[in-house]
Amino acid sequence: MDRHLYRFRTADRLLGKDATETKEAVPGELEKLEIYFAPPEQLNDPLEGYKEIYWAGDEIVWANFFRHYLLILALRSWEIDDAVMSGVPLPNELPIGQYPANLRGVYLFAFQEMDYLLQSSEIFQGYIKALSKAERKHYKPQLLLYLSSLHTRFLTIVLSVSYKYELTGAHHPENPGDPLGDSDFHLKIISNIEADDGQHRDFESYMLPLTEN
């Protein structure tokens, strides 16, 4: 079933409140012909608009961030294979609430090997150290750029290990450690992350200094 978001306005907000012995009457939005928009610090309604958020933390936080991304990618790839083999529709929702402790049997062994490849990668460790430096704030456009750059590495790990454990028919022969031979590209990004002053908030402005020579 599709999920929907509904935006409710309370009757008091729309119609106002009558005067009492201790309080004056409060006119409603309909009477004043205006709509109240909460300031950013009061926003808790996703329909009010985009609220800027950031990610920050130490090396443990970022290591777990990457591990969870790897887990979700692995689970999704297995769901796709199951859907193709059995003809069952692919779930619309990503399995974001899953954890390695929920895995059993060959799936657990496969993910443990994926996790080992992730943790033993100098590139991933370089990102973790750079992102955790001084626990700086990293915003959504930045993370989208990092993950899009790293996605091929994540996917190579997932597909190569899944093929080894016969969990997929998709053979991915590239080296999981450096699938595109692009280590120098990532080392440059890591260096620029470490030197970032935290001023870039949109994708375009961040992409330029991140990839410049």
C-alpha positions as CSV (number, residue, x, y, z in Angstrom):
1,M,0.0,0.0,0.0
2,D,1.3,3.5,-0.9
3,R,2.0,5.7,2.0
4,H,0.6,9.3,2.1
5,L,1.5,12.4,4.1
6,Y,-1.4,14.5,5.3
7,R,-1.1,18.0,6.6
8,F,-3.6,18.7,9.4
9,R,-4.5,22.1,10.8
10,T,-6.2,22.3,14.2
11,A,-9.6,23.9,14.5
12,D,-8.2,26.5,16.9
13,R,-5.5,27.5,14.4
14,L,-8.1,28.0,11.6
15,L,-11.1,29.3,13.6
16,G,-9.4,31.0,16.5
17,K,-10.3,30.9,20.2
18,D,-13.1,32.6,22.1
19,A,-12.3,35.0,24.9
20,T,-12.4,33.6,28.5
21,E,-12.3,35.3,31.9
22,T,-8.5,35.2,31.9
23,K,-7.6,35.4,28.2
24,E,-8.5,37.6,25.3
25,A,-10.0,36.1,22.1
26,V,-7.5,34.9,19.5
27,P,-8.5,35.4,15.9
28,G,-8.0,32.4,13.5
29,E,-6.2,32.2,10.2
30,L,-9.5,32.3,8.3
31,E,-10.6,35.5,10.0
32,K,-7.2,37.2,9.5
33,L,-6.9,35.8,6.0
34,E,-3.4,34.6,6.7
35,I,-1.5,31.3,7.2
36,Y,1.0,30.8,10.0
37,F,4.4,29.5,8.9
38,A,6.6,28.3,11.6
39,P,10.2,29.5,11.9
40,P,12.9,27.0,11.1
41,E,13.5,26.1,14.8
42,Q,9.9,25.1,15.2
43,L,9.6,23.1,12.0
44,N,8.5,19.5,12.5
45,D,6.2,19.0,9.5
46,P,7.8,17.6,6.4
47,L,5.2,19.5,4.3
48,E,6.4,22.8,5.6
49,G,9.4,22.5,3.3
50,Y,13.0,21.3,3.3
51,K,14.8,21.6,6.6
52,E,18.6,21.7,6.4
53,I,20.2,19.0,8.4
54,Y,23.8,17.8,8.8
55,W,25.8,14.7,9.8
56,A,28.7,14.9,12.2
57,G,30.5,12.5,14.4
58,D,33.7,10.6,15.3
59,E,35.2,7.7,13.4
60,I,32.9,5.2,14.9
61,V,29.8,7.1,13.7
62,W,31.1,7.4,10.1
63,A,32.3,3.8,10.0
64,N,28.8,2.6,11.0
65,F,27.3,5.0,8.5
66,F,29.3,3.3,5.7
67,R,28.6,-0.2,7.1
68,H,24.8,0.5,7.1
69,Y,25.0,1.8,3.6
70,L,26.7,-1.4,2.6
71,L,24.2,-3.5,4.4
72,I,21.2,-1.8,2.8
73,L,22.8,-2.2,-0.6
74,A,23.4,-5.9,0.0
75,L,19.9,-6.5,1.2
76,R,18.4,-4.7,-1.7
77,S,20.5,-6.7,-4.2
78,W,19.3,-9.9,-2.6
79,E,15.7,-8.7,-2.8
80,I,16.2,-7.9,-6.5
81,D,17.5,-11.4,-7.2
82,D,14.6,-13.0,-5.2
83,A,12.1,-10.9,-7.2
84,V,13.7,-12.0,-10.5
85,M,13.8,-15.7,-9.6
86,S,10.4,-16.0,-8.0
87,G,8.4,-13.3,-9.8
88,V,7.5,-11.7,-6.6
89,P,7.2,-7.9,-6.8
90,L,10.1,-5.9,-5.4
91,P,9.2,-4.1,-2.2
92,N,8.9,-0.4,-2.6
93,E,10.6,0.4,0.7
94,L,14.3,0.0,1.3
95,P,15.2,-2.2,4.3
96,I,16.6,0.7,6.3
97,G,15.6,-0.8,9.7
98,Q,17.7,-4.0,9.3
99,Y,20.9,-4.7,11.2
100,P,23.7,-7.3,10.7
101,A,22.5,-9.1,13.8
102,N,19.3,-9.9,11.9
103,L,21.1,-11.9,9.3
104,R,21.3,-15.7,9.4
105,G,23.2,-18.5,7.6
106,V,25.0,-17.7,4.3
107,Y,23.7,-14.1,4.3
108,L,25.5,-13.5,7.6
109,F,28.7,-15.0,6.3
110,A,28.5,-13.0,3.1
111,F,27.9,-9.7,4.8
112,Q,30.8,-10.4,7.3
113,E,33.1,-10.8,4.3
114,M,31.7,-7.6,2.7
115,D,32.3,-5.8,6.0
116,Y,35.8,-7.0,6.2
117,L,36.6,-5.7,2.6
118,L,35.0,-2.4,3.6
119,Q,37.0,-2.0,6.8
120,S,40.3,-3.1,5.2
121,S,40.0,-0.6,2.3
122,E,42.4,2.3,2.6
123,I,40.0,4.5,0.6
124,F,37.0,3.9,2.9
125,Q,39.2,4.4,5.9
126,G,40.5,7.6,4.4
127,Y,37.0,8.9,4.0
128,I,36.1,8.0,7.6
129,K,39.1,9.8,9.0
130,A,38.5,12.9,6.8
131,L,34.8,13.1,7.6
132,S,35.3,12.7,11.3
133,K,38.1,15.3,11.5
134,A,37.1,17.8,14.3
135,E,33.6,16.3,14.0
136,R,32.8,18.9,11.3
137,K,29.2,19.3,9.9
138,H,28.6,17.7,6.6
139,Y,25.4,18.5,4.7
140,K,23.1,16.6,2.4
141,P,24.6,17.8,-0.9
142,Q,28.1,16.8,0.3
143,L,27.0,13.3,1.3
144,L,25.3,12.8,-2.0
145,L,28.5,13.6,-3.8
146,Y,30.6,11.3,-1.6
147,L,28.2,8.4,-1.8
148,S,27.7,8.8,-5.6
149,S,31.5,8.7,-6.0
150,L,31.8,5.6,-3.7
151,H,28.8,3.7,-4.9
152,T,30.7,1.7,-7.5
153,R,33.0,0.5,-4.8
154,F,30.2,-0.5,-2.5
155,L,28.4,-2.3,-5.4
156,T,31.5,-4.2,-6.4
157,I,32.0,-5.5,-2.9
158,V,28.3,-6.6,-2.7
159,L,28.2,-8.3,-6.1
160,S,31.6,-10.0,-6.0
161,V,30.9,-11.5,-2.5
162,S,27.3,-12.4,-3.3
163,Y,28.5,-14.2,-6.5
164,K,31.1,-16.1,-4.4
165,Y,28.4,-17.3,-2.0
166,E,26.0,-18.0,-4.9
167,L,23.5,-15.4,-3.7
168,T,23.4,-13.7,-7.2
169,G,23.8,-14.6,-10.8
170,A,25.3,-11.2,-11.5
171,H,29.1,-11.8,-11.9
172,H,31.2,-8.7,-11.1
173,P,34.8,-9.6,-11.9
174,E,36.5,-6.3,-11.0
175,N,38.8,-6.1,-8.0
176,P,36.6,-5.1,-4.9
177,G,39.6,-3.1,-3.6
178,D,39.9,-0.7,-6.5
179,P,37.2,-1.5,-9.1
180,L,37.8,1.4,-11.4
181,G,41.5,2.0,-10.7
182,D,40.4,5.4,-9.3
183,S,42.3,5.5,-6.0
184,D,44.0,8.7,-7.0
185,F,40.6,10.4,-7.7
186,H,39.4,9.4,-4.2
187,L,42.6,10.4,-2.5
188,K,42.2,13.9,-4.0
189,I,38.6,14.1,-2.6
190,I,39.7,12.9,0.8
191,S,42.4,15.6,0.9
192,N,39.8,18.3,0.0
193,I,37.4,17.1,2.6
194,E,40.2,17.4,5.2
195,A,40.8,21.0,4.0
196,D,37.1,22.0,3.8
197,D,36.1,25.1,5.7
198,G,32.5,24.1,6.0
199,Q,31.2,27.0,3.9
200,H,29.7,25.0,1.0
201,R,26.0,24.0,1.4
202,D,24.8,23.3,-2.2
203,F,25.9,20.6,-4.6
204,E,27.3,22.9,-7.3
205,S,29.4,25.1,-5.0
206,Y,30.8,22.1,-3.2
207,M,31.5,20.0,-6.2
208,L,34.0,22.5,-7.7
209,P,36.5,22.8,-4.8
210,L,36.0,19.1,-4.0
211,T,37.3,17.9,-7.4
212,E,39.6,20.6,-8.4
213,N,43.3,19.9,-8.8
